[in-house]
Amino acid sequence: MNNTNHPKISIIIPVYNSESFLRRCLNSIIKQTFADFEVILINDNSSDNCPAICNEYANSDNRIKVIHNSINLGSSLSRKIGLDNVSGTYIQFIDSDDWIENNMLERLYFTAISDSYDIVWCDYYDNSIYCEEKADYQEKIDFYKKILDNESKLTSSLWTKFIKKEILLGINFPKAMQWEDLVITVQLINKSTTIKHLSEAFYHHVSNSNSITQSKKRKIRGLTEIVENLTITINYCREYLGTNFIKLEPEISACINRFKFESLFLKGLRNSDIFLQLYPDSNNNIFSKTWKTKFYKRLFLYAYIKNIPGFFLLFDLLKCVKF
């Protein structure tokens, strides 16, 4: 029987301009084989029909509650608002664009309570493609390294994690809306004692061009938000790992250099001091063999398309490299 006052699971869903996907998301939750849950919808000042859809579902199912933000706060702060209003023992974050298999909550909950796991980390589908997470490491630093490594089969996305509420308490939810899951996940790994990888996929991730993270209007501001959240992540790892921070290499330099590399070709950021300010240790590795080929190919392609001499782009990069 469902206990609406003290449900076993709380589902937190930030909602922003996703009216084309929201009903599918909510219907997949209502059809769950495990019924003892609550849903906290945080309408993040959507400009489409999402507020009305949220209210409609809340009126038809007493397990669903709606919070309407008066201004757009972003997914991270909206999740924090949701967390401040939950009653469940375990938390599942879901994006309003996405949907879940009807046995997801049942499988995750009974796996979690089987040995009181802090996090059950499952696989997922990305636009119908099965993605294996490989979240079965013994040491926390290995989780950090794999999350930073873009080539590994591990994502920092919160929706792959079924989380005991108590380890979410005191977590810093950053204001910046780009790469915010990375900031949160490194904290969760640090605070957790037991992490279980469940080799099953229940979550269907779908890209939405109108969502919070994909809005074209936010691209330029999003660049500085990535810097902000990467800086928070680096500082947190330094504090937690101490002298072991060096063990994050070469993954951390590779992660940051990927961002620096892409930023060279984005108007408005190329001439800033971002390369000097963001983890200077990585600058000496930016001309590694792997990145050199990619850089020159992109450099001359960009220079040809934009009719900009490649020398000036190259000069920007050389300014931040120590010889």
ZIHU-V354991 format. One record per pair of residues at least 12 apart in sequence whose ideal C-beta (glycine too) atoms are under 10 Angstrom apart, sorted by sequence separation. I is the first residue (numbers start at 1). J is the second residue. If there is no record, write none. Layout:
# ZIHU-V354991
I/J  I/J
This chain:
# ZIHU-V354991
13/25  41/53  42/54  43/55  54/66  69/81  79/91  92/104  108/120  121/133  123/135  134/146  135/147  142/154  144/156  171/183  172/184  263/275  299/311  13/26  26/39  41/54  53/66  54/67  55/68  92/105  107/120  108/121  121/134  122/135  133/146  143/156  171/184  300/313  25/39  41/55  54/68  67/81  79/93  108/122  121/135  171/185  173/187  234/248  260/274  296/310  299/313  300/314  11/26  26/41  39/54  51/66  67/82  90/105  107/122  120/135  121/136  172/187  237/252  259/274  260/275  263/278  298/313  299/314  13/29  25/41  41/57  92/108  119/135  168/184  171/187  41/58  51/68  65/82  67/84  92/109  137/154  170/187  171/188  11/29  39/57  50/68  67/85  75/93  90/108  104/122  134/152  135/153  136/154  234/252  257/275  260/278  295/313  296/314  299/317  22/41  39/58  90/109  133/152  134/153  135/154  168/187  171/190  233/252  256/275  259/278  260/279  295/314  65/85  75/95  89/109  133/153  134/154  135/155  161/181  167/187  168/188  171/191  259/279  11/32  22/43  65/86  75/96  88/109  132/153  133/154  160/181  163/184  167/188  170/191  234/255  257/278  39/61  46/68  65/87  90/112  121/143  131/153  132/154  133/155  158/180  159/181  167/189  169/191  230/252  233/255  234/256  256/278  257/279  260/282  264/286  295/317  9/32  38/61  41/64  42/65  43/66  44/67  45/68  46/69  89/112  90/113  131/154  156/179  158/181  161/184  167/190  168/191  233/256  256/279  259/282  260/283  22/46  38/62  39/63  40/64  41/65  42/66  43/67  44/68  45/69  89/113  100/124  101/125  131/155  133/157  156/180  157/181  161/185  164/188  167/191  255/279  256/280  258/282  9/34  38/63  39/64  40/65  41/66  42/67  43/68  44/69  45/70  47/72  100/125  135/160  156/181  157/182  160/185  163/188  166/191  167/192  230/255  256/281  257/282  261/286  8/34  9/35  11/37  12/38  13/39  14/40  15/41  16/42  22/48  37/63  38/64  39/65  40/66  41/67  42/68  43/69  45/71  46/72  98/124  99/125  135/161  155/181  156/182  158/184  167/193  230/256  253/279  256/282  257/283  260/286  8/35  9/36  10/37  11/38  12/39  13/40  14/41  15/42  16/43  17/44  19/46  22/49  26/53  30/57  36/63  37/64  38/65  39/66  40/67  41/68  42/69  44/71  45/72  90/117  98/125  133/160  155/182  156/183  157/184  158/185  161/188  164/191  252/279  255/282  256/283  7/35  8/36  9/37  10/38  11/39  12/40  13/41  14/42  15/43  16/44  17/45  18/46  19/47  20/48  22/50  25/53  26/54  29/57  35/63  44/72  45/73  90/118  92/120  133/161  156/184  157/185  161/189  163/191  164/192  253/281  254/282  257/285  7/36  8/37  9/38  10/39  11/40  12/41  13/42  14/43  15/44  16/45  17/46  19/48  20/49  21/50  44/73  90/119  126/155  131/160  156/185  163/192  164/193  227/256  230/259  252/281  253/282  256/285  257/286  6/36  7/37  8/38  9/39  10/40  11/41  12/42  13/43  14/44  15/45  16/46  17/47  18/48  19/49  20/50  23/53  26/56  27/57  30/60  44/74  90/120  123/153  155/185  156/186  158/188  164/194  226/256  252/282  253/283  256/286  257/287  261/291  287/317  7/38  15/46  16/47  17/48  18/49  19/50  22/53  26/57  30/61  42/73  44/75  124/155  126/157  154/185  161/192  253/284  254/285  257/288  260/291  264/295  286/317  287/318  2/34  4/36  6/38  7/39  16/48  17/49  18/50  19/51  22/54  25/57  26/58  29/61  156/188  181/213  227/259  249/281  250/282  253/285  254/286  286/318  2/35  3/36  4/37  5/38  15/48  17/50  19/52  23/56  30/63  42/75  44/77  45/78  121/154  124/157  156/189  180/213  226/259  227/260  249/282  252/285  253/286  257/290  258/291  261/294  265/298  1/35  2/36  3/37  4/38  16/50  19/53  22/56  23/57  26/60  29/63  30/64  44/78  121/155  147/181  148/182  161/195  162/196  178/212  179/213  254/288  257/291  261/295  264/298  265/299  283/317  286/320  287/321  1/36  2/37  3/38  15/50  18/53  22/57  26/61  29/64  42/77  43/78  124/159  147/182  177/212  178/213  246/281  250/285  253/288  264/299  286/321  2/38  15/51  42/78  124/160  162/198  177/213  223/259  226/262  227/263  245/281  249/285  254/290  258/294  262/298  265/301  283/319  284/320  285/321  287/323  41/78  42/79  44/81  122/159  123/160  160/197  226/263  254/291  261/298  265/302  283/320  284/321  15/53  26/64  40/78  42/80  122/160  147/185  148/186  160/198  177/215  250/288  253/291  257/295  261/299  264/302  265/303  270/308  282/320  283/321  284/322  15/54  40/79  42/81  121/160  122/161  147/186  223/262  267/306  283/322  284/323  42/82  120/160  121/161  122/162  162/202  178/218  223/263  250/290  265/305  280/320  13/54  40/81  41/82  42/83  119/160  120/161  121/162  144/185  160/201  177/218  178/219  265/306  271/312  275/316  280/321  281/322  40/82  54/96  119/161  120/162  121/163  143/185  144/186  147/189  160/202  227/269  270/312  275/317  278/320  280/322  39/82  40/83  42/85  53/96  118/161  119/162  120/163  143/186  154/197  160/203  178/221  179/222  223/266  226/269  265/308  270/313  276/319  277/320  40/84  118/162  119/163  120/164  159/203  177/221  178/222  182/226  224/268  234/278  272/316  275/319  276/320  40/85  117/162  118/163  119/164  143/188  144/189  159/204  160/205  176/221  177/222  178/223  180/225  183/228  184/229  187/232  223/268  224/269  227/272  234/279  271/316  275/320  40/86  50/96  117/163  118/164  140/186  143/189  144/190  157/203  159/205  176/222  178/224  179/225  180/226  183/229  186/232  187/233  190/236  220/266  223/269  231/277  233/279  270/316  273/319  274/320  275/321  38/85  39/86  40/87  117/164  142/189  143/190  178/225  179/226  182/229  183/230  186/233  190/237  219/266  220/267  221/268  227/274  231/278  234/281  270/317  273/320  38/86  40/88  116/164  118/166  119/167  141/189  157/205  176/224  177/225  178/226  179/227  180/228  181/229  182/230  183/231  185/233  186/234  220/268  224/272  226/274  230/278  231/279  234/282  265/313  271/319  38/87  118/167  140/189  143/192  176/225  177/226  178/227  179/228  180/229  183/232  184/233  187/236  190/239  219/268  220/269  223/272  230/279  264/313  38/88  46/96  112/162  118/168  140/190  155/205  175/225  176/226  178/228  179/229  182/232  183/233  186/236  190/240  224/274  227/277  228/278  264/314  13/64  15/66  37/88  40/91  111/162  112/163  113/164  140/191  174/225  176/227  177/228  178/229  179/230  182/233  186/237  189/240  190/241  223/274  227/278  11/63  15/67  36/88  44/96  112/164  137/189  140/192  143/195  176/228  177/229  178/230  180/232  226/278  264/316  11/64  14/67  15/68  16/69  36/89  37/90  39/92  43/96  108/161  109/162  175/228  176/229  179/232  183/236  187/240  263/316  264/317  15/69  42/96  108/162  135/189  174/228  175/229  176/230  179/233  186/240  10/65  14/69  17/72  37/92  39/94  41/96  107/162  108/163  140/195  174/229  176/231  7/63  16/72  176/232  261/317  4/61  16/73  105/162  138/195  260/317  4/62  16/74  104/162  137/195  174/232  4/63  14/73  16/75  100/159  136/195  174/233  2/62  3/63  14/74  15/75  135/195  136/196  137/197  172/232  260/320  2/63  4/65  14/75  98/159  135/196  136/197  13/75  14/76  16/78  95/157  135/197  136/198  14/77  15/78  29/92  95/158  134/197  135/198  136/199  14/78  93/157  94/158  95/159  121/185  133/197  135/199  172/236  13/78  14/79  29/94  93/158  94/159  132/197  133/198  134/199  12/78  13/79  14/80  28/94  92/158  93/159  119/185  133/199  12/79  14/81  91/158  92/159  93/160  132/199  12/80  14/82  26/94  31/99  32/100  33/101  34/102  37/105  93/161  121/189  133/201  12/81  13/82  25/94  31/100  32/101  33/102  34/103  36/105  92/161  93/162  119/188  132/201  12/82  25/95  26/96  28/98  29/99  31/101  32/102  33/103  34/104  35/105  36/106  91/161  92/162  93/163  118/188  119/189  131/201  11/82  12/83  25/96  28/99  29/100  31/102  32/103  33/104  34/105  35/106  91/162  92/163  118/189  121/192  130/201  10/82  24/96  25/97  27/99  28/100  30/102  31/103  32/104  33/105  34/106  37/109  90/162  91/163  119/191  129/201  131/203  10/83  12/85  24/97  25/98  26/99  28/101  29/102  32/105  33/106  34/107  36/109  90/163  91/164  118/191  119/192  182/255  12/86  21/95  22/96  24/98  25/99  28/102  32/106  33/107  34/108  90/164  91/165  118/192  119/193  120/194  121/195  122/196  123/197  131/205  10/85  11/86  21/96  22/97  24/99  25/100  27/102  29/104  34/109  89/164  90/165  91/166  93/168  117/192  118/193  119/194  120/195  121/196  122/197  123/198  126/201  10/86  12/88  21/97  23/99  28/104  29/105  34/110  89/165  90/166  91/167  117/193  118/194  119/195  120/196  121/197  122/198  123/199  124/200  125/201  128/204  129/205  9/86  10/87  11/88  18/95  19/96  20/97  21/98  88/165  89/166  91/168  116/193  117/194  118/195  119/196  120/197  121/198  122/199  123/200  124/201  125/202  126/203  127/204  128/205  156/233  9/87  10/88  18/96  21/99  87/165  90/168  116/194  117/195  118/196  119/197  120/198  122/200  123/201  124/202  125/203  126/204  127/205  128/206  7/86  8/87  9/88  10/89  11/90  12/91  13/92  14/93  16/95  17/96  18/97  79/158  86/165  115/194  117/196  122/201  123/202  124/203  125/204  126/205  127/206  7/87  8/88  9/89  10/90  11/91  12/92  13/93  14/94  15/95  16/96  17/97  18/98  83/163  117/197  122/202  123/203  124/204  125/205  126/206  127/207  179/259  6/87  7/88  8/89  9/90  10/91  11/92  12/93  13/94  14/95  15/96  16/97  115/196  117/198  122/203  124/205  125/206  126/207  5/87  6/88  7/89  8/90  9/91  10/92  11/93  12/94  13/95  14/96  15/97  76/158  83/165  86/168  112/194  114/196  148/230  4/87  6/89  7/90  9/92  10/93  11/94  13/96  75/158  3/87  112/196  3/88  13/98  83/168  111/196  148/233  83/169  111/197  112/198  147/233  111/198  80/168  83/171  93/181  108/196  11/100  79/168  111/200  144/233  148/237  83/173  108/198  80/171  93/184  107/198  79/171  80/172  81/173  108/200  80/173  107/200  144/237  11/105  79/173  80/174  108/202  78/173  80/175  107/202  108/203  9/105  76/172  77/173  104/200  106/202  141/237  144/240  8/105  9/106  76/173  77/174  103/200  104/201  105/202  144/241  75/173  76/174  77/175  104/202  9/108  74/173  76/175  77/176  78/177  101/200  103/202  104/203  141/240  149/248  152/251  9/109  74/174  76/176  77/177  101/201  102/202  104/204  140/240  141/241  148/248  151/251  8/109  74/175  76/177  79/180  101/202  140/241  144/245  148/249  149/250  150/251  73/175  74/176  75/177  76/178  79/181  100/202  101/203  145/247  148/250  149/251  9/112  74/177  76/179  77/180  100/203  101/204  141/244  144/247  145/248  148/251  149/252  151/254  8/112  73/177  74/178  76/180  80/184  99/203  100/204  141/245  144/248  145/249  147/251  148/252  150/254  8/113  72/177  75/180  76/181  79/184  98/203  99/204  142/247  145/250  146/251  148/253  149/254  150/255  74/180  75/181  98/204  99/205  141/247  145/251  148/254  149/255  76/183  97/204  98/205  99/206  141/248  144/251  145/252  148/255  76/184  95/203  97/205  98/206  139/247  144/252  147/255  148/256  150/258  94/203  97/206  98/207  95/205  97/207  98/208  145/255  148/258  92/203  95/206  97/208  96/208  97/209  95/208  97/210  98/211  97/211  96/211  97/212  95/211  96/212  97/213  95/212  97/214  95/213  78/212  75/211  76/212  75/212  74/212  75/213  73/212  74/213  72/212  74/218  12/158  13/159  76/225  74/225  9/162  76/229  10/165  9/165  12/168  48/210  47/210  46/210  46/212  44/212  28/202  28/203  28/204  25/204  24/204  25/206  24/206  21/206  21/208  18/206  20/208  21/210  18/208  20/210  21/211  17/208  19/210  16/208  18/210  17/210  18/211  16/210  17/211  18/212  16/211  17/212  15/211  16/212  14/211  15/212  16/213  17/214  14/212  17/215  16/215
